[in-house]
Amino acid sequence: MWEGLADGARRDIAALVKAGLGVAELHSAAIALVDRVVPADLACWASLDPDTVAISSMTSGAARIPQQYEPLLATYEYDGNEPNTFVELAQRPEPVARLEDTAHSSRFNEVWRPLGLQAELRTMFRIDGTNWGAAGMVRSRPFSDREVEFMASVAPALAAATRVAARCGAKGGGEAAIVVVDSCGTPRAVTVAAQQWQAELDSIAPGRFLVMLRAVAVGAQAQGTFRARMRDSCGGWILLQGSKLISDPDVSETVVTFERASGTELLDVLFAAYGLTTRERDICREVIAGRSTSDIAARLAITAHTVQDHLKSVFGKVDVRSRGELVAKLLN
């Protein structure tokens, strides 16, 4: 029974992806789906920075945590002493943990107990070794082993969905679009905006849209994810990203997103175009992050003088005179 419930949940989650939802909308709908199988009195799901596991957004279920407890929860999440924090769970091989499995927890004693809640279940949304989100669920009765297994089973699907939703917001120069394709790159579902992208790409070369779909689909099926950049009709850049969609074990589908590439997504292209060395690229990234010469030297284990020498070389190659001009030229 539980395996069938998990299969059904994965298919429902995949359907949400095909609708082109943003992260908040996706998580709100997924909370309702999961609650049918693993009910909770309070549910709060997060999207995470995939590099730092820092919380980047929060979405609550129908009932919200009383506002006076939110500062406490934030403190306990990052104070370094609390068990089962998202950062800690991100390092564990198993993506699910129950709070009653631990000996001590300030949030259990200072938040959940005063609210009459006795159990917490946390799940990391991890796929291809990267954590894209997490779920926190609490209620008045313990979570069963079957419920833990269910959450572990659907976690990769939630991760894949969150990964796609994280890049579905609109950008300048055109709305982002989603196309779901089969293993051969044949479209199975599209958002309305995808028709506009097809018209633009096919105006450059007939059939280009379908060719790129197949290329991204093959790459994503082989590697889990795939990114490609291509020029648009106005000389700008388009970013295509493919991610394997986890729904039905017998169906192999890939979600492909189209969007205008921003400055940070073009850095590697620009670094190559300007002929920057590996070390010069490292220093450029540190400059873009706003770090001083001494900070860059410490982070890269080189001297401040060496940093300045590399910067002088970069300025010459990129044809700028200052850090401000360098950042503007690389990101605009």
Order of alpha helices (4+ residues) and beta strands (2+ residues): alpha-alpha-beta-beta-alpha-alpha-beta-beta-beta-alpha-beta-beta-alpha-alpha-beta-beta-beta-alpha-alpha-alpha-alpha-alpha
